[in-house]
Amino acid sequence: MNQEELDIRLLQHWQGEPLSPGEEAEIRAWLDASEEHELYYEELKRDYLRQRWVMREGLIGRKGERRYRQVARRKVLVKWVTTVAASLLLLVGVGYYGWQVEVEPEQVVVVNDIHVGSAKAKLYLSSGDEIALEKENMAIRERQDVAIRVNESGVVAYQDTAVAMTEREMAYNRLVVNRGGEYRIVLSDGSEVWVNSESELVYPILFVGDKRIVKLRGEAYFKVRADAERPFIVDVDGVEVRAVGTEFCVNTRKENKVESVLVEGKVNVRKGDDGVMLQPNQLAVYDVRTNRIEVKNVDVRKYIDWKNGDFVFSGDRLEEVMDKLSLWYDCKVFYQNADLKDVRLSGDMKRYGEVEEFLHFLEISTGARFEVQGKTIIVGSK
């Protein structure tokens, strides 16, 4: 099997097109043979997706895709397709196969200005100073008795440098994560918090007294260090999610609602005199309008997928899926047909891939058409 035939079969395998049992076994054996083969396969898929989403002349639609597949089946122009996909690289002197190809400027239109999110945030110290955080080693002096360290994985850690714990004046920091970002923080008691895009966490630099209280706007995942004498409380406009040592997620994004989902341990969700105790795999939803808390059993994966670097959907509306996507990729979504918002879909994809990969999955799953214009994704009917 020469390189051309290999590329054809790899793409057919990826697209789910029928291969003979012998061909399928041959492709799987080739992929399992080495990590280098896996890397080649991933690069081939990325280049195919790039040419679908970046080039003109209707390559985004099914017509263009059928044309590509027909050509591939005739085993004539697979190298041409991958060369077109790599034309953006050729413009800076790098070719997918090392070829030198001249591309007329008017042939290429770069319309995608959407980039995958990353670990980045802004930290506001008790002094009011603002510090931009990314993935880099940093040492920050908050106060005389508190040191802050940031490591190259994008984790903020608070360290109490005092020898003895005494009653001290409360001082607060604020972590702000904008769209297209995420950040993990280790509080002074050792509790960990993953803060999602477009979210804000306010917390004391040192926990003093008989309670550990933080305030949240947006969405965050909490892994609380056990301390039976000092409960950990997430305060969301008067709604309290109280834990001792456990893992849970709190989300305030939905209008007039506060969601809390429990992964491990137990938490108590309270508003005033009303409260419920959650068990693992349960979701509590506080409704501001009715002042009531509803509890139901759920698949927690879809509520904490972002923390694990995934997108998980299970019978979700397309609008909800695109809301998640727009937060992480920092983009806008425009629907040409409002009915498309109610299309239901299920799936599981890695969160750190390029947006083209995600939209390709959505096209296959929903039958809708997705186009990228600058930082806007246009959703239409095929």
Secondary structure, 3 states (H helix, E strand, C coil): CCHHHHHHHHHHHHHCCCCCHHHHHHHHHHHHHCHHHHHHHHHHHHHHHHHHHHECCCCCCHHHHHHHHHHHHCCCCHHHHHHHHCHHHHCCCCCCCCCCCCCCHHHECCCECCCCCEECEEEECCCCCEEEECCCCEEEEEECCEEEEEECCCEEEEEECCCCCCCCCCCEEEEEECCCEEEEEECCCCCEEEECCCEEEEEECCCCCCCEEEEEECEEEEECCCCCCCCEEEEECCEEEEECCCEEEEECCCCCEEEEEEEECCEEEEECCEEEEECCCEEEEEECCCCEEEEEECCCHHHHHHHHCEEEEEEEEHHHHHHHHHHHHCCEEEECCHHHHHCEEEEEEECCCCHHHHHHHHHHHHCEEEEEEECEEEEEEC
